[in-house]
Amino acid sequence: MVSRPLVYITLTFALGLLIADNLTISSDFYFAGSLIMACITLIAYFIDSRGIFLFLLGVFLFSGAAFGASEKNRQLSFQDRFLGKDAIIEGYLCKEPEYRPGKTVYKIQVEKIIQEGEAHITKAKVLVYISGQQKSLWYGDEVRFSGTPYRPISPGNPGQFSYAEYLGDKGIWALISIDSPESFIKTGSAKGHFLVKTALDLKQRLSQVNRSTMEASQGAIVNGVVFGQRGEIDPETMEIFSEIGIVHILSVSGLNIGLIVAGSLGLLKLLNIQRGVFSLTSLTILFYTYITGIEIAVFRASVMAWLYLLAKKIGRDNDWPTTLSGAALIILAFNPEAIFNPGFQLSFGATWGILLLGPVIDEALKKTGLNNGYLRGSLWVSMGAQLGTLPLIVYHYNLFSPVSLLANLLAVPLAGLILPLGLAASLTGLLSIKIALIINSANAALLDFLMLIAKFIHYIPGGFFYIQAPPPAIFFAYYFCLVIVAIDTENWNRSSPVWLKRTAGALLPMLMLVMICNFNWQGQEDLEVHVIDVGQGDSIFIVFPNGRNMLIDTGGWKEEYKKGRGAGESVLAYLRRLGINKLDALVLSHPHEDHCAGAIYLAPRLEIKSVLVSPSRGFFDSKETVDPGYNRIISDFVRKQVPVQELFAGDLINMDPVVEIRVLAPRTNLITGTRSDVNNNSLVLSLRYKASSFLFTGDIEKESQSMLLENYKSLEHRVMKVPHHGSRHTLEEFLQEVDPELSVISVGKNLFGQ
């Protein structure tokens, strides 16, 4: 029999899932293949059992493909039948409510959908958004409501967060928005599991203790560390922790489960309870898993802990590859889509790296003379986790953090103190809020120290940067070399492993260097023009042949000047996918929110070397004023000593000697008295490179278009960004004069009323 068969079985099952995702074949075909392979395996068992394992792998390969295809077909059938149509829905709350500013979010397990008078029994899950704070409902309550199920629109840009995929990974079929809370009716309260309800009730009470005994921001972080509740943590903290590589401490993981198991075993030993230790500890793990929401990381850690306890109980040696594979197989069998979830990949990648590479790194550290066991252990755990997840972080987030090792060495021990203190405060708070207040006073000091360290490390120059992900072959080669370097050569045939291991050891640092050096994998040699999807707004990114770049406008959603978040996040995600960390020039065509508000989010996150703007401040009559948010953006650039230059017709923008960028408008005598002076004085740029030419028109309207027709003999360009998102304020003769081969209209749902 093959050593560690579960490892190969899990890998084969996962391969089947990937095959199903890439091939459009009916799940019936895969189920039939699985059945045939099972029959062959059974026959081989009685005839010649030597090759039986290969046939068994065939069973799991087809089974994985069948599971994946079945999940894929199930989701598609639901979308085709019910989406976009009014329906009456009956179901129950399958999770505790989530309260957000101005709205309440319910996760509903749907049991019946009634459309056009016909009832359909189903097990789909939906998220329901209701205006206002509705605190009268809880897990297990039965509800009935009317609404229109819909799926979020897929993102238009590479690197942009896909809410639709996120919901799919969470097993959520659709969203429903309800403006009238009165239409959301409670019909009963008998659904759900008793254990889950008890666990969620307890979590609510425990987390409330931390909220009431600490500042809001501190209580949010403690509840994230202890219970995995990250919804209340402010986005800035999440961003800092992500970029320095310690965001994992804000979610429940192996550290939490390890402390729960250790605490349970210690308490049972203290109470001199010797019988039922396995059962009681298993129940404790199960209960904590329910409390924290059965997320992938905690489920993985819980399964591994339970398998460890089981092996100890039956007197078997614990084999981590088998345990880790078993946990993965269980998760994938229940949720095939998890294989595409970054959380699943990172959780298993980090654990795999720690367990596989830890002993190797530890031995290497010993040879350096490092005898402190605690420091050495902290180093090999952090290094193992980072080596195991490096390609995944580069692929999913385009991020590399040289300071991550330092950050983890300092932050993880603090989190190891914050976790038990937060849990102790929560538990004691059920009996005495004063004692909880004392405990959390100490915890608050630790949190302040943690945030001080995190912010200091975050400000280290070059501490993190974004890179363009290399081809998948680099990732596969990296993991292959990592395995070869780490495995025990004594189990190999002595004729080949030495040279193979040396070769892999030499290639590994080269592959790491290739991943983090931010090469341009697309082989850019000519001009690149990227029109970024920001909805109703503009954002165009240009990369010049010499490697310099320029961003024309940043997009902006309604009230983004006030909120500071929105389209800017989409633009930044796109740029990060390209490995962009700085802008050589930022052009703001005119001050309207849908063109400039995204700069609020971009400015502190990118190095911006120069800003080029239209002459829009103080030039217009009183009927149309420039938004104060735009003025704040410009003032911030000036305060940071970023050069800000106003452009007029005739100016040239020098970005590359072989590319001509000429300003065609506005003229020094600005257009006034029109429907929108701000629009009509937008920057108009003409870019010419070799046989290519681009006309970027901002939001100019008829008056500015007439001026261009009068002042230029020829406006012909091969590509034109259509003025003002293709609005009716466009002259037909202007379009005829430009005569583009390709026209681009940047448009989306219009919330601006223009």
TIKOLVO-181832 format. One record per residue (C-alpha): x, y, z. Coordinates in steps of 0.02 Angstrom, whole numbers, plus 50000, padded with zeros to 5 digits. Each point is the difference from the previous one (the first is absolute). Example, Ala and Ser with C-alpha at 12.3 -4.5 7.8 and 13.67 -1.06 7.14 Angstrom:
// TIKOLVO-181832
506154977550390500695017249967
***
This chain:
// TIKOLVO-181832
500005000050000500615017649961500655010050147498825014050054498624995649877498865014050061501225012949933499874993149823498124997650015499745018250052501125006649862499094989349872498305005750062500575018249990500644996949823498274993649954499235016250064501195010249892499604989449847498145002750025500265018850014500945000849835498954987849897498155001949962499474982050022498444993450086500204993650178499134984049943501514995949893501175001650149498844990050114499954986249870501905000549989500134998850189498834985050002500984991249862501655003150089499254993350162499484984049910501744998249924500775002650172498904986450074500434987949860501865003950017499904996550186499514981949966501144997549850501625009250037500035012650142501715007149956499325014049890498405002850096500545016950070500145007849827498214994749961499475006950170500775016749954498974999449841498434998450107500455015850096500525009349843498294997149920499125003050167500855016950020499515004849823498224994250034499895010450160500705015249911498874998449847498484997050109500345015950101500295009849840498394993949919499005002950159500525018350008499635003049816498284992150010499525011250146500585015649909499044995449843498374996450089499755013150134501155015049979499295016949954498194995550033498865005250144499724985950123499304995650169501324991250104499824989450155501454994250108500925003150163501505009550065501494988149989501235012250078499965013950127499515017249927501375011949948499715018250043500775013249887499765018949994498235003149940499604981949959499834982350065500624984749907499164983150021500644983649932498474989749955499884981449968498654999749867498764985750007498715005749874499965012449855498315004849929500055007849827498515002749885498904990050117501124984549994500914994150157501784993149984500844990650142501845004450012501475000950120500815015849934500715013450115499735018749973500605016050082498625012450038500385018550024498695009850098500055018650034500225004850183500524990350154498844985050020500444991450164498424989950029500584984649903501314986850041500714983749937498664986849970498555012249976498874995549853499605014249879498985003849846500345014749885499875006549822501465005249893500984998049840501524988650011501535006549907501844996649984501335013850009500725005449833501674992049965501445012450012500595007949839501845000750050501314986850035500505000550183498365007750056499124991550145498604989049934498555000550120499104987049894501434987650019500145004050185498164996150025500184984049900501444994450111498885003150150498614989449924498875015149975498944999249845499305017749987499695016950080498345008350038499775018250051498445005150097499595018250031498454996750106500354990350161498134997050020500044987649855501264989150093498864989450111500484988150138498934984249990500824988950131501594996150097500194981149997501344997749866501874998050011501074988650107499935001150189501894999050016500275013949872498695011050082500774997350171501745003749931499455015949912499055006250151501544997450105501135008549872498855015049997500095001650189501884997150006500425012449861498855012950078501064999450158501535005549900499005013749914499385006950165501664999450093501145007249865500045013849872499054995449842501554997749893500864989550132498484989150034499854996849813501804993849989499824988950154498414992349931500924997149837501424991050088498884989950116498434996749898500505003949820498815014949989500855011949877498505010049940500215013550133501875002449976500345016349907500664998249822501615009650036500524987450134499594985549885501055008149862501505002850113499954982350068499824992949824501455009749926501234995250137499424981849999499154998050169498165000649950499864981650050499995004850184498325008549972499164983649958499794983650090501344987349953501094986250069500615011150142498235001650067499624981649985501664995450080499615010950151498234993150011500644982049996501405003750124498805009150115498724986049992501284986450035500765010450140498325003150082499524981649992501674995250076499785013150137498284992950039500754982450000498814994349862500784985249911498534992049913499195008049850501465011949968499914996949812498125002649992499995015650108501455008149908499214995749832498375008250054500975015450056500845001249829498324997649913499165013250107501395012849969499944996249813498145004049999500285016050100501285006549876498924996649848500804984349927501195009849889501264990049898501535003950106499184995350165499164984849924501684994049933500825002650169498544991650091500044984649889501884998450021499865001950188498614987150008501004987649893501505002950113498944996050154499284984849912501724993449956500555002550180498464991050066500214984549891501874999450026500535004749823501415011749953499385016649934500575002649820499775018149951499934997449809498584987650025499125011250125500155015449890499414990349847498534993050097499465017550053500125006149820499014985249932498605002750126499865018549957500034997049812498734986050010498765011550088500475015949905500864996549831500095018749961501175002350149501484994649893499905016949910499845009850162501605009750044499634996950185500014981249972501615000749900500895011550123499454990250153500634983449932501525008049919500575007850164499714984150099500874989549868501485012049999500174999850189499914981150016501054995749848501335013550008500035003150188501214985850045501155004649855500065018450050500214995550183501534989349960500735014149896499745012450142500854988250123501534999649890500115019050011500194998650189498265006250044499644990350159498495009550065498584987649971498605012850007500825011949876500504985749886498244992950006499225016849960501185002049852499704983149920498125001150023499935017249917501244995549864499134983549962498305008449985500685013749887500934988149886498454989249988498875014549951501165011649902499384995049826498185000450057500155017650070500875005949842498684991949891498445005650095500575016750071501555004949897500845004150165501734996950072500455005550177501854999250045499535005750175498774985850026501244989250097500405014150121498155004550017499524982150041501424997950125499345015050096498134998749971499644981450019500624999050182498925015250041498514991749916500384984550103499725010750155498535009949934499054984149955499934991750173499735016850086498575004249884499224983050025500235001150188499225017450003498524993949898499684985050113500225009250164498935014349934498504988450003500204999850189500825016650040500205014249877501215008650120501234985549993499854999949810500375018650000501614997150099500574986149883499615009949845500935015050071501574989549988499454993949829499765017949941501815003950043500574984849899498915005549855500725017650004501744992549996499504988449856499315014549898501555010550037501114986049934498894996949848499965018449950501875002050026500404984949891498725005949871500955016449981501684991649966500505005149821499934985049884499164989650134498714994149875499705002349815498844993349866500614989349857499314992749840499674981550020501124988749894499344985849891499294984850094501494989349945501115010250119498864995650146499974981549959501904999749981500195009050168498934987550095500834985249914501735006350052499385003650175499404982250021501624992749931501055010750117498974995850154499674981349983501054987150089501234993249872500204983850099498334994349927500635002449822501024989249883501815005250032500425000449814499065016249965499435010350150501655008850037500145008849831498135003249997500025007950171501515010849959499215005749838498375004350088500965009150136500895010649870498405003849903498945004550152500785017150040500015004149815498144996249987499665010650155500975014349922499024998349838498355000850097500395015750099501025010549876498465006949913500474995649822498815005349863499384982749953498955006649857501585005349912499475018149978501075008849871498745011849918498715011950066498614992850109498345008750032498854992450132498215006350017499504995250177498214995650044499465012150137498155000349957499355017549963501675009149990501695000049917501684992250039501304996449865501734993150037501425001849876501684991050002501315007549884501354990549906501355006450119499064992850150499305016250069498135001350030498565012350012498254998750071498655011049923498615002050130499634988650147498144996749987498845004150143498334994550070498655011150072500565007650166501754992549983500725017250035499244998150175500184981350028501754998249928499674982549932499184993449843500645000749822501755003750062500074982450072499584992749829501345010349915501304995350131499584981549985500265001149812501665008950019500604987850131499604985649884501245007949880501295002050139499865018950003500655008550158500235017749933499265012049873501185011049901498545011549958498215001550060498875010049884498345006550068498995005649849498745010150100499385000850181498404989849988499814985850123499864986249870501725004649933501015005350152499294993550164500974983749988501595010150026499565001250185500284981250017501484999049879501045014550065500604992450165500264982849922501035004149846501545010549974499405013949885501395010349921498985013649915498205005749981499325008449843498315008750013498785010749903499935018550051498384997850094500225008950167499205017150012499685002049814498144996249992498465010250035499014997350160498704988249930501254985549998501274998850140501434987850015499714986650133501025003450159500564981949992500975003649840500835015150079500524989350148500814987549882501015013649914500485007950167500614983450066501124997749848500715017450024500274996750185500964984049959501055009949876499354990449850500135011749849498285005549939499915008349828498525007549909499984996249814499375010349852499844997149814501714999049919500894992350148500984983949975500134985950127501724992049991499874981950054500994991249863501055007249858499124988949872498235004650058499205016949968498675005850125499265016849955498695009850097498615005749881498865008150130499565010350099500655016449933500585013950116498375009449970498924987050085498254995949941498685007450116498125001850010499604982549937498954985950070501584993650085501575010649995500934986650098499654987149864500385011849856501705004450072500544982050017501754995749945500034992949823501584990349960500644993749833501234985550011500954994049847501214985449989500594992749835498404996649899498885000550154499085015250066498835002450148498855014450043499525001750184498555012050014499495000650183498205006050012500035013949871498305005049933499405008949843500835016950036501734992650024499774988349853499565015049890501565008950060501074984949952499214999449828500375018449974501804999750060500724984149926500094995449817499924981550038499394990550152500144982849924500554986550123499944981149988499314997950177498875012050094499365000250177498245006349962499615016450091498925000050156499654981349998499065001149835498715012550062498815009949889501125015550019501094994449854500105007549826499804988149854501245010149897501294998150139499854981149992500125000649811501555010850006500924988650122499444985049897500714986850119500244981849955499634995750181498935009650125500004996950187498555005150111500344998950186498274998250074499034991650139498465002250107499815018950011499735005850180500525018049965498445005849908500945008349856
***
